[in-house]
Amino acid sequence: MTDNYDLVNDSILFLLRPKVTICYLEEDWTLRQALEKMRYYGYSALPVVTKEGRYAGTVSEGDFLWHMLNNNEHDIYSQEEYRLREIIRPDFSPPVRVAAHIEDLVDQIMGQNFVPVVDDYDIFMGIITRQDVIKYLRYRH
């Protein structure tokens, strides 16, 4: 390792994509609203926030698919009856704290496209993408 390559002490803040610059969903939206936003922007997974701005979880296309299959519903209009909070998996895509260091998220980012970032009150701050971490590591090495 070189002297300037310090995963333990490098803050994640400079990699943060702030909440105001990214797409996210709100937990009280209907599944149809959420699906349409994901489809429009072309994302396969998005973070979900509460009305208070706290991170509620992340949903993926698979979450919607399993919900529709388990409820034997096949059209998007039937999804107006359900709220996004009903399909969030609490253990999927756990967040890291804003004070974390790069080392704290390297293992997690290898298995997903982004890692959600929260403050000490669990307020959603934004995301760090796998692409940004890879670029950072490439240029730091």
Phi and psi in radians as a Rosetta constraint file:
Dihedral C 1 N 2 CA 2 C 2 CIRCULARHARMONIC -1.487 0.35
Dihedral N 2 CA 2 C 2 N 3 CIRCULARHARMONIC 2.907 0.35
Dihedral C 2 N 3 CA 3 C 3 CIRCULARHARMONIC -1.113 0.35
Dihedral N 3 CA 3 C 3 N 4 CIRCULARHARMONIC -0.548 0.35
Dihedral C 3 N 4 CA 4 C 4 CIRCULARHARMONIC -1.596 0.35
Dihedral N 4 CA 4 C 4 N 5 CIRCULARHARMONIC 0.087 0.35
Dihedral C 4 N 5 CA 5 C 5 CIRCULARHARMONIC -1.811 0.35
Dihedral N 5 CA 5 C 5 N 6 CIRCULARHARMONIC 1.576 0.35
Dihedral C 5 N 6 CA 6 C 6 CIRCULARHARMONIC -2.252 0.35
Dihedral N 6 CA 6 C 6 N 7 CIRCULARHARMONIC 1.487 0.35
Dihedral C 6 N 7 CA 7 C 7 CIRCULARHARMONIC -1.083 0.35
Dihedral N 7 CA 7 C 7 N 8 CIRCULARHARMONIC -0.556 0.35
Dihedral C 7 N 8 CA 8 C 8 CIRCULARHARMONIC -1.208 0.35
Dihedral N 8 CA 8 C 8 N 9 CIRCULARHARMONIC -0.665 0.35
Dihedral C 8 N 9 CA 9 C 9 CIRCULARHARMONIC -1.782 0.35
Dihedral N 9 CA 9 C 9 N 10 CIRCULARHARMONIC -0.149 0.35
Dihedral C 9 N 10 CA 10 C 10 CIRCULARHARMONIC -1.373 0.35
Dihedral N 10 CA 10 C 10 N 11 CIRCULARHARMONIC 2.122 0.35
Dihedral C 10 N 11 CA 11 C 11 CIRCULARHARMONIC -1.250 0.35
Dihedral N 11 CA 11 C 11 N 12 CIRCULARHARMONIC 2.675 0.35
Dihedral C 11 N 12 CA 12 C 12 CIRCULARHARMONIC -1.497 0.35
Dihedral N 12 CA 12 C 12 N 13 CIRCULARHARMONIC -0.172 0.35
Dihedral C 12 N 13 CA 13 C 13 CIRCULARHARMONIC -0.971 0.35
Dihedral N 13 CA 13 C 13 N 14 CIRCULARHARMONIC -0.677 0.35
Dihedral C 13 N 14 CA 14 C 14 CIRCULARHARMONIC -1.266 0.35
Dihedral N 14 CA 14 C 14 N 15 CIRCULARHARMONIC -0.211 0.35
Dihedral C 14 N 15 CA 15 C 15 CIRCULARHARMONIC -1.691 0.35
Dihedral N 15 CA 15 C 15 N 16 CIRCULARHARMONIC -0.145 0.35
Dihedral C 15 N 16 CA 16 C 16 CIRCULARHARMONIC -1.144 0.35
Dihedral N 16 CA 16 C 16 N 17 CIRCULARHARMONIC 2.256 0.35
Dihedral C 16 N 17 CA 17 C 17 CIRCULARHARMONIC -1.694 0.35
Dihedral N 17 CA 17 C 17 N 18 CIRCULARHARMONIC 1.879 0.35
Dihedral C 17 N 18 CA 18 C 18 CIRCULARHARMONIC -1.084 0.35
Dihedral N 18 CA 18 C 18 N 19 CIRCULARHARMONIC 2.666 0.35
Dihedral C 18 N 19 CA 19 C 19 CIRCULARHARMONIC -0.884 0.35
Dihedral N 19 CA 19 C 19 N 20 CIRCULARHARMONIC -0.683 0.35
Dihedral C 19 N 20 CA 20 C 20 CIRCULARHARMONIC -1.205 0.35
Dihedral N 20 CA 20 C 20 N 21 CIRCULARHARMONIC -0.209 0.35
Dihedral C 20 N 21 CA 21 C 21 CIRCULARHARMONIC -1.876 0.35
Dihedral N 21 CA 21 C 21 N 22 CIRCULARHARMONIC 0.005 0.35
Dihedral C 21 N 22 CA 22 C 22 CIRCULARHARMONIC -2.166 0.35
Dihedral N 22 CA 22 C 22 N 23 CIRCULARHARMONIC 2.927 0.35
Dihedral C 22 N 23 CA 23 C 23 CIRCULARHARMONIC -1.516 0.35
Dihedral N 23 CA 23 C 23 N 24 CIRCULARHARMONIC 2.422 0.35
Dihedral C 23 N 24 CA 24 C 24 CIRCULARHARMONIC -2.625 0.35
Dihedral N 24 CA 24 C 24 N 25 CIRCULARHARMONIC 2.948 0.35
Dihedral C 24 N 25 CA 25 C 25 CIRCULARHARMONIC -2.038 0.35
Dihedral N 25 CA 25 C 25 N 26 CIRCULARHARMONIC 2.806 0.35
Dihedral C 25 N 26 CA 26 C 26 CIRCULARHARMONIC -1.943 0.35
Dihedral N 26 CA 26 C 26 N 27 CIRCULARHARMONIC 2.397 0.35
Dihedral C 26 N 27 CA 27 C 27 CIRCULARHARMONIC -1.086 0.35
Dihedral N 27 CA 27 C 27 N 28 CIRCULARHARMONIC -0.368 0.35
Dihedral C 27 N 28 CA 28 C 28 CIRCULARHARMONIC -1.613 0.35
Dihedral N 28 CA 28 C 28 N 29 CIRCULARHARMONIC 0.040 0.35
Dihedral C 28 N 29 CA 29 C 29 CIRCULARHARMONIC -1.207 0.35
Dihedral N 29 CA 29 C 29 N 30 CIRCULARHARMONIC 2.715 0.35
Dihedral C 29 N 30 CA 30 C 30 CIRCULARHARMONIC -1.303 0.35
Dihedral N 30 CA 30 C 30 N 31 CIRCULARHARMONIC 2.798 0.35
Dihedral C 30 N 31 CA 31 C 31 CIRCULARHARMONIC -1.082 0.35
Dihedral N 31 CA 31 C 31 N 32 CIRCULARHARMONIC -0.591 0.35
Dihedral C 31 N 32 CA 32 C 32 CIRCULARHARMONIC -1.109 0.35
Dihedral N 32 CA 32 C 32 N 33 CIRCULARHARMONIC -0.798 0.35
Dihedral C 32 N 33 CA 33 C 33 CIRCULARHARMONIC -1.017 0.35
Dihedral N 33 CA 33 C 33 N 34 CIRCULARHARMONIC -0.787 0.35
Dihedral C 33 N 34 CA 34 C 34 CIRCULARHARMONIC -1.131 0.35
Dihedral N 34 CA 34 C 34 N 35 CIRCULARHARMONIC -0.791 0.35
Dihedral C 34 N 35 CA 35 C 35 CIRCULARHARMONIC -1.050 0.35
Dihedral N 35 CA 35 C 35 N 36 CIRCULARHARMONIC -0.736 0.35
Dihedral C 35 N 36 CA 36 C 36 CIRCULARHARMONIC -1.145 0.35
Dihedral N 36 CA 36 C 36 N 37 CIRCULARHARMONIC -0.670 0.35
Dihedral C 36 N 37 CA 37 C 37 CIRCULARHARMONIC -1.168 0.35
Dihedral N 37 CA 37 C 37 N 38 CIRCULARHARMONIC -0.758 0.35
Dihedral C 37 N 38 CA 38 C 38 CIRCULARHARMONIC -1.078 0.35
Dihedral N 38 CA 38 C 38 N 39 CIRCULARHARMONIC -0.741 0.35
Dihedral C 38 N 39 CA 39 C 39 CIRCULARHARMONIC -1.138 0.35
Dihedral N 39 CA 39 C 39 N 40 CIRCULARHARMONIC -0.783 0.35
Dihedral C 39 N 40 CA 40 C 40 CIRCULARHARMONIC -1.046 0.35
Dihedral N 40 CA 40 C 40 N 41 CIRCULARHARMONIC -0.765 0.35
Dihedral C 40 N 41 CA 41 C 41 CIRCULARHARMONIC -1.579 0.35
Dihedral N 41 CA 41 C 41 N 42 CIRCULARHARMONIC -0.172 0.35
Dihedral C 41 N 42 CA 42 C 42 CIRCULARHARMONIC 1.373 0.35
Dihedral N 42 CA 42 C 42 N 43 CIRCULARHARMONIC 0.475 0.35
Dihedral C 42 N 43 CA 43 C 43 CIRCULARHARMONIC -1.685 0.35
Dihedral N 43 CA 43 C 43 N 44 CIRCULARHARMONIC 2.563 0.35
Dihedral C 43 N 44 CA 44 C 44 CIRCULARHARMONIC -1.712 0.35
Dihedral N 44 CA 44 C 44 N 45 CIRCULARHARMONIC -0.209 0.35
Dihedral C 44 N 45 CA 45 C 45 CIRCULARHARMONIC -2.702 0.35
Dihedral N 45 CA 45 C 45 N 46 CIRCULARHARMONIC 2.539 0.35
Dihedral C 45 N 46 CA 46 C 46 CIRCULARHARMONIC -2.522 0.35
Dihedral N 46 CA 46 C 46 N 47 CIRCULARHARMONIC 2.610 0.35
Dihedral C 46 N 47 CA 47 C 47 CIRCULARHARMONIC -1.263 0.35
Dihedral N 47 CA 47 C 47 N 48 CIRCULARHARMONIC 2.696 0.35
Dihedral C 47 N 48 CA 48 C 48 CIRCULARHARMONIC -2.141 0.35
Dihedral N 48 CA 48 C 48 N 49 CIRCULARHARMONIC 2.375 0.35
Dihedral C 48 N 49 CA 49 C 49 CIRCULARHARMONIC -2.112 0.35
Dihedral N 49 CA 49 C 49 N 50 CIRCULARHARMONIC 2.727 0.35
Dihedral C 49 N 50 CA 50 C 50 CIRCULARHARMONIC -1.436 0.35
Dihedral N 50 CA 50 C 50 N 51 CIRCULARHARMONIC 2.994 0.35
Dihedral C 50 N 51 CA 51 C 51 CIRCULARHARMONIC -1.155 0.35
Dihedral N 51 CA 51 C 51 N 52 CIRCULARHARMONIC -0.348 0.35
Dihedral C 51 N 52 CA 52 C 52 CIRCULARHARMONIC -1.474 0.35
Dihedral N 52 CA 52 C 52 N 53 CIRCULARHARMONIC -0.073 0.35
Dihedral C 52 N 53 CA 53 C 53 CIRCULARHARMONIC 1.605 0.35
Dihedral N 53 CA 53 C 53 N 54 CIRCULARHARMONIC 0.112 0.35
Dihedral C 53 N 54 CA 54 C 54 CIRCULARHARMONIC -1.413 0.35
Dihedral N 54 CA 54 C 54 N 55 CIRCULARHARMONIC 2.639 0.35
Dihedral C 54 N 55 CA 55 C 55 CIRCULARHARMONIC -1.251 0.35
Dihedral N 55 CA 55 C 55 N 56 CIRCULARHARMONIC 2.159 0.35
Dihedral C 55 N 56 CA 56 C 56 CIRCULARHARMONIC -1.757 0.35
Dihedral N 56 CA 56 C 56 N 57 CIRCULARHARMONIC -0.425 0.35
Dihedral C 56 N 57 CA 57 C 57 CIRCULARHARMONIC 2.596 0.35
Dihedral N 57 CA 57 C 57 N 58 CIRCULARHARMONIC -3.013 0.35
Dihedral C 57 N 58 CA 58 C 58 CIRCULARHARMONIC -2.225 0.35
Dihedral N 58 CA 58 C 58 N 59 CIRCULARHARMONIC 2.427 0.35
Dihedral C 58 N 59 CA 59 C 59 CIRCULARHARMONIC -2.023 0.35
Dihedral N 59 CA 59 C 59 N 60 CIRCULARHARMONIC 2.590 0.35
Dihedral C 59 N 60 CA 60 C 60 CIRCULARHARMONIC -2.122 0.35
Dihedral N 60 CA 60 C 60 N 61 CIRCULARHARMONIC 2.943 0.35
Dihedral C 60 N 61 CA 61 C 61 CIRCULARHARMONIC -0.973 0.35
Dihedral N 61 CA 61 C 61 N 62 CIRCULARHARMONIC -0.653 0.35
Dihedral C 61 N 62 CA 62 C 62 CIRCULARHARMONIC -1.064 0.35
Dihedral N 62 CA 62 C 62 N 63 CIRCULARHARMONIC -0.612 0.35
Dihedral C 62 N 63 CA 63 C 63 CIRCULARHARMONIC -1.078 0.35
Dihedral N 63 CA 63 C 63 N 64 CIRCULARHARMONIC -0.726 0.35
Dihedral C 63 N 64 CA 64 C 64 CIRCULARHARMONIC -1.177 0.35
Dihedral N 64 CA 64 C 64 N 65 CIRCULARHARMONIC -0.763 0.35
Dihedral C 64 N 65 CA 65 C 65 CIRCULARHARMONIC -1.044 0.35
Dihedral N 65 CA 65 C 65 N 66 CIRCULARHARMONIC -0.867 0.35
Dihedral C 65 N 66 CA 66 C 66 CIRCULARHARMONIC -1.097 0.35
Dihedral N 66 CA 66 C 66 N 67 CIRCULARHARMONIC -0.666 0.35
Dihedral C 66 N 67 CA 67 C 67 CIRCULARHARMONIC -1.072 0.35
Dihedral N 67 CA 67 C 67 N 68 CIRCULARHARMONIC -0.803 0.35
Dihedral C 67 N 68 CA 68 C 68 CIRCULARHARMONIC -1.146 0.35
Dihedral N 68 CA 68 C 68 N 69 CIRCULARHARMONIC -0.734 0.35
Dihedral C 68 N 69 CA 69 C 69 CIRCULARHARMONIC -1.157 0.35
Dihedral N 69 CA 69 C 69 N 70 CIRCULARHARMONIC -0.757 0.35
Dihedral C 69 N 70 CA 70 C 70 CIRCULARHARMONIC -1.150 0.35
Dihedral N 70 CA 70 C 70 N 71 CIRCULARHARMONIC -0.455 0.35
Dihedral C 70 N 71 CA 71 C 71 CIRCULARHARMONIC -1.780 0.35
Dihedral N 71 CA 71 C 71 N 72 CIRCULARHARMONIC 0.138 0.35
Dihedral C 71 N 72 CA 72 C 72 CIRCULARHARMONIC 0.900 0.35
Dihedral N 72 CA 72 C 72 N 73 CIRCULARHARMONIC 0.782 0.35
Dihedral C 72 N 73 CA 73 C 73 CIRCULARHARMONIC -2.137 0.35
Dihedral N 73 CA 73 C 73 N 74 CIRCULARHARMONIC 2.377 0.35
Dihedral C 73 N 74 CA 74 C 74 CIRCULARHARMONIC -2.179 0.35
Dihedral N 74 CA 74 C 74 N 75 CIRCULARHARMONIC 0.011 0.35
Dihedral C 74 N 75 CA 75 C 75 CIRCULARHARMONIC -2.082 0.35
Dihedral N 75 CA 75 C 75 N 76 CIRCULARHARMONIC 2.671 0.35
Dihedral C 75 N 76 CA 76 C 76 CIRCULARHARMONIC -1.175 0.35
Dihedral N 76 CA 76 C 76 N 77 CIRCULARHARMONIC -0.495 0.35
Dihedral C 76 N 77 CA 77 C 77 CIRCULARHARMONIC -1.200 0.35
Dihedral N 77 CA 77 C 77 N 78 CIRCULARHARMONIC -0.497 0.35
Dihedral C 77 N 78 CA 78 C 78 CIRCULARHARMONIC -1.192 0.35
Dihedral N 78 CA 78 C 78 N 79 CIRCULARHARMONIC -0.274 0.35
Dihedral C 78 N 79 CA 79 C 79 CIRCULARHARMONIC -1.407 0.35
Dihedral N 79 CA 79 C 79 N 80 CIRCULARHARMONIC -0.050 0.35
Dihedral C 79 N 80 CA 80 C 80 CIRCULARHARMONIC -1.212 0.35
Dihedral N 80 CA 80 C 80 N 81 CIRCULARHARMONIC -0.315 0.35
Dihedral C 80 N 81 CA 81 C 81 CIRCULARHARMONIC -1.400 0.35
Dihedral N 81 CA 81 C 81 N 82 CIRCULARHARMONIC -0.228 0.35
Dihedral C 81 N 82 CA 82 C 82 CIRCULARHARMONIC -2.017 0.35
Dihedral N 82 CA 82 C 82 N 83 CIRCULARHARMONIC 2.584 0.35
Dihedral C 82 N 83 CA 83 C 83 CIRCULARHARMONIC -1.778 0.35
Dihedral N 83 CA 83 C 83 N 84 CIRCULARHARMONIC 2.627 0.35
Dihedral C 83 N 84 CA 84 C 84 CIRCULARHARMONIC -0.995 0.35
Dihedral N 84 CA 84 C 84 N 85 CIRCULARHARMONIC -0.644 0.35
Dihedral C 84 N 85 CA 85 C 85 CIRCULARHARMONIC -1.017 0.35
Dihedral N 85 CA 85 C 85 N 86 CIRCULARHARMONIC -0.361 0.35
Dihedral C 85 N 86 CA 86 C 86 CIRCULARHARMONIC -1.303 0.35
Dihedral N 86 CA 86 C 86 N 87 CIRCULARHARMONIC -0.321 0.35
Dihedral C 86 N 87 CA 87 C 87 CIRCULARHARMONIC -1.998 0.35
Dihedral N 87 CA 87 C 87 N 88 CIRCULARHARMONIC 0.032 0.35
Dihedral C 87 N 88 CA 88 C 88 CIRCULARHARMONIC -1.216 0.35
Dihedral N 88 CA 88 C 88 N 89 CIRCULARHARMONIC 2.272 0.35
Dihedral C 88 N 89 CA 89 C 89 CIRCULARHARMONIC -1.643 0.35
Dihedral N 89 CA 89 C 89 N 90 CIRCULARHARMONIC 2.066 0.35
Dihedral C 89 N 90 CA 90 C 90 CIRCULARHARMONIC -1.115 0.35
Dihedral N 90 CA 90 C 90 N 91 CIRCULARHARMONIC -0.438 0.35
Dihedral C 90 N 91 CA 91 C 91 CIRCULARHARMONIC -1.643 0.35
Dihedral N 91 CA 91 C 91 N 92 CIRCULARHARMONIC -0.019 0.35
Dihedral C 91 N 92 CA 92 C 92 CIRCULARHARMONIC -1.590 0.35
Dihedral N 92 CA 92 C 92 N 93 CIRCULARHARMONIC 2.187 0.35
Dihedral C 92 N 93 CA 93 C 93 CIRCULARHARMONIC 1.022 0.35
Dihedral N 93 CA 93 C 93 N 94 CIRCULARHARMONIC 1.078 0.35
Dihedral C 93 N 94 CA 94 C 94 CIRCULARHARMONIC -1.129 0.35
Dihedral N 94 CA 94 C 94 N 95 CIRCULARHARMONIC 2.585 0.35
Dihedral C 94 N 95 CA 95 C 95 CIRCULARHARMONIC -1.430 0.35
Dihedral N 95 CA 95 C 95 N 96 CIRCULARHARMONIC 2.877 0.35
Dihedral C 95 N 96 CA 96 C 96 CIRCULARHARMONIC -1.948 0.35
Dihedral N 96 CA 96 C 96 N 97 CIRCULARHARMONIC 2.715 0.35
Dihedral C 96 N 97 CA 97 C 97 CIRCULARHARMONIC -1.339 0.35
Dihedral N 97 CA 97 C 97 N 98 CIRCULARHARMONIC 2.624 0.35
Dihedral C 97 N 98 CA 98 C 98 CIRCULARHARMONIC -1.075 0.35
Dihedral N 98 CA 98 C 98 N 99 CIRCULARHARMONIC -0.413 0.35
Dihedral C 98 N 99 CA 99 C 99 CIRCULARHARMONIC -1.499 0.35
Dihedral N 99 CA 99 C 99 N 100 CIRCULARHARMONIC 0.048 0.35
Dihedral C 99 N 100 CA 100 C 100 CIRCULARHARMONIC -1.185 0.35
Dihedral N 100 CA 100 C 100 N 101 CIRCULARHARMONIC 2.918 0.35
Dihedral C 100 N 101 CA 101 C 101 CIRCULARHARMONIC -1.976 0.35
Dihedral N 101 CA 101 C 101 N 102 CIRCULARHARMONIC 2.855 0.35
Dihedral C 101 N 102 CA 102 C 102 CIRCULARHARMONIC -0.893 0.35
Dihedral N 102 CA 102 C 102 N 103 CIRCULARHARMONIC -0.753 0.35
Dihedral C 102 N 103 CA 103 C 103 CIRCULARHARMONIC -0.980 0.35
Dihedral N 103 CA 103 C 103 N 104 CIRCULARHARMONIC -0.563 0.35
Dihedral C 103 N 104 CA 104 C 104 CIRCULARHARMONIC -1.178 0.35
Dihedral N 104 CA 104 C 104 N 105 CIRCULARHARMONIC -0.352 0.35
Dihedral C 104 N 105 CA 105 C 105 CIRCULARHARMONIC -2.081 0.35
Dihedral N 105 CA 105 C 105 N 106 CIRCULARHARMONIC -0.053 0.35
Dihedral C 105 N 106 CA 106 C 106 CIRCULARHARMONIC -1.012 0.35
Dihedral N 106 CA 106 C 106 N 107 CIRCULARHARMONIC -0.862 0.35
Dihedral C 106 N 107 CA 107 C 107 CIRCULARHARMONIC -1.086 0.35
Dihedral N 107 CA 107 C 107 N 108 CIRCULARHARMONIC -0.732 0.35
Dihedral C 107 N 108 CA 108 C 108 CIRCULARHARMONIC -1.162 0.35
Dihedral N 108 CA 108 C 108 N 109 CIRCULARHARMONIC -0.728 0.35
Dihedral C 108 N 109 CA 109 C 109 CIRCULARHARMONIC -1.210 0.35
Dihedral N 109 CA 109 C 109 N 110 CIRCULARHARMONIC -0.364 0.35
Dihedral C 109 N 110 CA 110 C 110 CIRCULARHARMONIC -1.168 0.35
Dihedral N 110 CA 110 C 110 N 111 CIRCULARHARMONIC -0.441 0.35
Dihedral C 110 N 111 CA 111 C 111 CIRCULARHARMONIC -1.785 0.35
Dihedral N 111 CA 111 C 111 N 112 CIRCULARHARMONIC 0.053 0.35
Dihedral C 111 N 112 CA 112 C 112 CIRCULARHARMONIC -2.655 0.35
Dihedral N 112 CA 112 C 112 N 113 CIRCULARHARMONIC 2.874 0.35
Dihedral C 112 N 113 CA 113 C 113 CIRCULARHARMONIC -1.340 0.35
Dihedral N 113 CA 113 C 113 N 114 CIRCULARHARMONIC -0.434 0.35
Dihedral C 113 N 114 CA 114 C 114 CIRCULARHARMONIC -2.663 0.35
Dihedral N 114 CA 114 C 114 N 115 CIRCULARHARMONIC 2.806 0.35
Dihedral C 114 N 115 CA 115 C 115 CIRCULARHARMONIC -2.113 0.35
Dihedral N 115 CA 115 C 115 N 116 CIRCULARHARMONIC 2.205 0.35
Dihedral C 115 N 116 CA 116 C 116 CIRCULARHARMONIC -1.233 0.35
Dihedral N 116 CA 116 C 116 N 117 CIRCULARHARMONIC 2.586 0.35
Dihedral C 116 N 117 CA 117 C 117 CIRCULARHARMONIC -2.144 0.35
Dihedral N 117 CA 117 C 117 N 118 CIRCULARHARMONIC 2.307 0.35
Dihedral C 117 N 118 CA 118 C 118 CIRCULARHARMONIC -2.207 0.35
Dihedral N 118 CA 118 C 118 N 119 CIRCULARHARMONIC 2.797 0.35
Dihedral C 118 N 119 CA 119 C 119 CIRCULARHARMONIC -1.558 0.35
Dihedral N 119 CA 119 C 119 N 120 CIRCULARHARMONIC -2.972 0.35
Dihedral C 119 N 120 CA 120 C 120 CIRCULARHARMONIC -1.190 0.35
Dihedral N 120 CA 120 C 120 N 121 CIRCULARHARMONIC -0.221 0.35
Dihedral C 120 N 121 CA 121 C 121 CIRCULARHARMONIC -1.845 0.35
Dihedral N 121 CA 121 C 121 N 122 CIRCULARHARMONIC 0.252 0.35
Dihedral C 121 N 122 CA 122 C 122 CIRCULARHARMONIC 1.148 0.35
Dihedral N 122 CA 122 C 122 N 123 CIRCULARHARMONIC 0.325 0.35
Dihedral C 122 N 123 CA 123 C 123 CIRCULARHARMONIC -1.294 0.35
Dihedral N 123 CA 123 C 123 N 124 CIRCULARHARMONIC 2.275 0.35
Dihedral C 123 N 124 CA 124 C 124 CIRCULARHARMONIC -1.201 0.35
Dihedral N 124 CA 124 C 124 N 125 CIRCULARHARMONIC 2.133 0.35
Dihedral C 124 N 125 CA 125 C 125 CIRCULARHARMONIC -1.749 0.35
Dihedral N 125 CA 125 C 125 N 126 CIRCULARHARMONIC -0.508 0.35
Dihedral C 125 N 126 CA 126 C 126 CIRCULARHARMONIC 2.658 0.35
Dihedral N 126 CA 126 C 126 N 127 CIRCULARHARMONIC -2.743 0.35
Dihedral C 126 N 127 CA 127 C 127 CIRCULARHARMONIC -2.355 0.35
Dihedral N 127 CA 127 C 127 N 128 CIRCULARHARMONIC 2.818 0.35
Dihedral C 127 N 128 CA 128 C 128 CIRCULARHARMONIC -2.112 0.35
Dihedral N 128 CA 128 C 128 N 129 CIRCULARHARMONIC 2.213 0.35
Dihedral C 128 N 129 CA 129 C 129 CIRCULARHARMONIC -1.593 0.35
Dihedral N 129 CA 129 C 129 N 130 CIRCULARHARMONIC 2.689 0.35
Dihedral C 129 N 130 CA 130 C 130 CIRCULARHARMONIC -1.052 0.35
Dihedral N 130 CA 130 C 130 N 131 CIRCULARHARMONIC -0.703 0.35
Dihedral C 130 N 131 CA 131 C 131 CIRCULARHARMONIC -1.031 0.35
Dihedral N 131 CA 131 C 131 N 132 CIRCULARHARMONIC -0.744 0.35
Dihedral C 131 N 132 CA 132 C 132 CIRCULARHARMONIC -1.170 0.35
Dihedral N 132 CA 132 C 132 N 133 CIRCULARHARMONIC -0.663 0.35
Dihedral C 132 N 133 CA 133 C 133 CIRCULARHARMONIC -1.153 0.35
Dihedral N 133 CA 133 C 133 N 134 CIRCULARHARMONIC -0.754 0.35
Dihedral C 133 N 134 CA 134 C 134 CIRCULARHARMONIC -1.087 0.35
Dihedral N 134 CA 134 C 134 N 135 CIRCULARHARMONIC -0.780 0.35
Dihedral C 134 N 135 CA 135 C 135 CIRCULARHARMONIC -1.053 0.35
Dihedral N 135 CA 135 C 135 N 136 CIRCULARHARMONIC -0.770 0.35
Dihedral C 135 N 136 CA 136 C 136 CIRCULARHARMONIC -1.042 0.35
Dihedral N 136 CA 136 C 136 N 137 CIRCULARHARMONIC -0.851 0.35
Dihedral C 136 N 137 CA 137 C 137 CIRCULARHARMONIC -1.131 0.35
Dihedral N 137 CA 137 C 137 N 138 CIRCULARHARMONIC -0.652 0.35
Dihedral C 137 N 138 CA 138 C 138 CIRCULARHARMONIC -1.122 0.35
Dihedral N 138 CA 138 C 138 N 139 CIRCULARHARMONIC -0.760 0.35
Dihedral C 138 N 139 CA 139 C 139 CIRCULARHARMONIC -1.388 0.35
Dihedral N 139 CA 139 C 139 N 140 CIRCULARHARMONIC -0.408 0.35
Dihedral C 139 N 140 CA 140 C 140 CIRCULARHARMONIC -1.404 0.35
Dihedral N 140 CA 140 C 140 N 141 CIRCULARHARMONIC -0.417 0.35
